[in-house]
Amino acid sequence: MQVAPQTDLKGIVLDGSVFGPQEIQQITATISADFANYRVLREAVQELEVREATPASKVRLGVCYYLLGRYRSAAETLSTADGGALAQFYLGRTRASQGQYNDAIEAYQKASKGGYDVGLATLAKVEALRQAGRHQDALATLDSLSGAIEQTAEYLYQRGATVAALGNNPSEVVALYERAVEADPAHAGALFGLALENDRRGNDDEALKLYERSATRFPSHIGALLNLGVLYEDGQRFDRAVQCYQRILEAHPNEPRARLYYKDARASGDMFFDEDAQKRRDRMSQVLSIPVTDFELSVRSRNCLQKMGLLTLGDLARTTEQELLASKNFGETSLVEIKEMMASKGLELGQFAHERPMPEFTFEPEVMSADEQVVLNKPISDLNLSVRARKCMIRLGVVTIGDLLRRTGDELLECKNFGVTSLTEVREKLTIQGLRLRGD
């Protein structure tokens, strides 16, 4: 239910005689319509905090703490509230957000016994079971439900997320998420799940639209905002990316990924294009590409350079004097000749030796075991990388684990939007497999 932005949010929190699921839905819908109302909710909570606490007012305050992402305060407040069904249900939500899934399940069961909607309490229990890694138990609980609830967006979403966790049938997962969005076009979880499936398949445009729709909902899904921010960064829309990360940090100021991504996006957005520097780089590139055959060299010097595969001034700028003198038949006379030629273009031998590409790492299948070859031929998706790291792999053309092992850490860091956090993630995933990047 979409509620008009003019809803008296403060009145609902502070003065309403009734506070239940319908009023909570009004609060979330109002903030979804205009996120500026998040601050209105925060101000209302500040006023509520200074009022005399009663078991009933603690329910209201505890639920609002949960909506603001203040889970510790929510747990403390709801635990000492009136013990009713609403308090138990949102205590379950809070415990699940804290990773205390068994406590969450217990709270949902108490909420159900206390009169909370049995179907919603059961679906919340399914989510906690899945988050706890008890996927089969979650599926069995879903199978125990029947009737009209099976056609609701929440049921379809929970079933899709559970099937996805089991890894059984990707097509069924997409179909369930699509049915959930048809049932409720504003269901944040289903929109996020469908966006993620499109993201994994490389359907960036569709994923972007779905993430955007999911991100407008409240409470916001952290994963949706993070992944949306990454897609905005890919499109050079750094201001939009910063807004996504700020949304997360308002409710969760210590969220580590949001803090790192926010810093990266701000840094990227502050970068400016130095046109003069680019022109200088272009001119240097043109000079370095001049072939050595354009110069009058002695036969001995020309033959030596050809044997060494030094065909341009750039090749020579990446080669040191010692390397030239180590070549057969290349003496001091030829060295003086080459140095004079380089000086005529404002260059020196070895000037760009530090930029010389490292020799390409190659595997030798004949000395590898069959098991090692199988591992290297596995798709990169088997590493279960984050969205940011996965998109870098796509840009670099990394398809298999073997492709990844041919890269150095520095090469990965040169990829757009790939930072130290992503590099650490890649190294950790490879370490689990007993592997490492080239040069590590």
Summary of the structure (lengths in Angstrom):
residues: 440
radius of gyration: 30.2
end to end distance: 54.1
largest distance: 99.4
contacts: 1344
relative contact order: 0.04
helix: 68%
strand: 1%
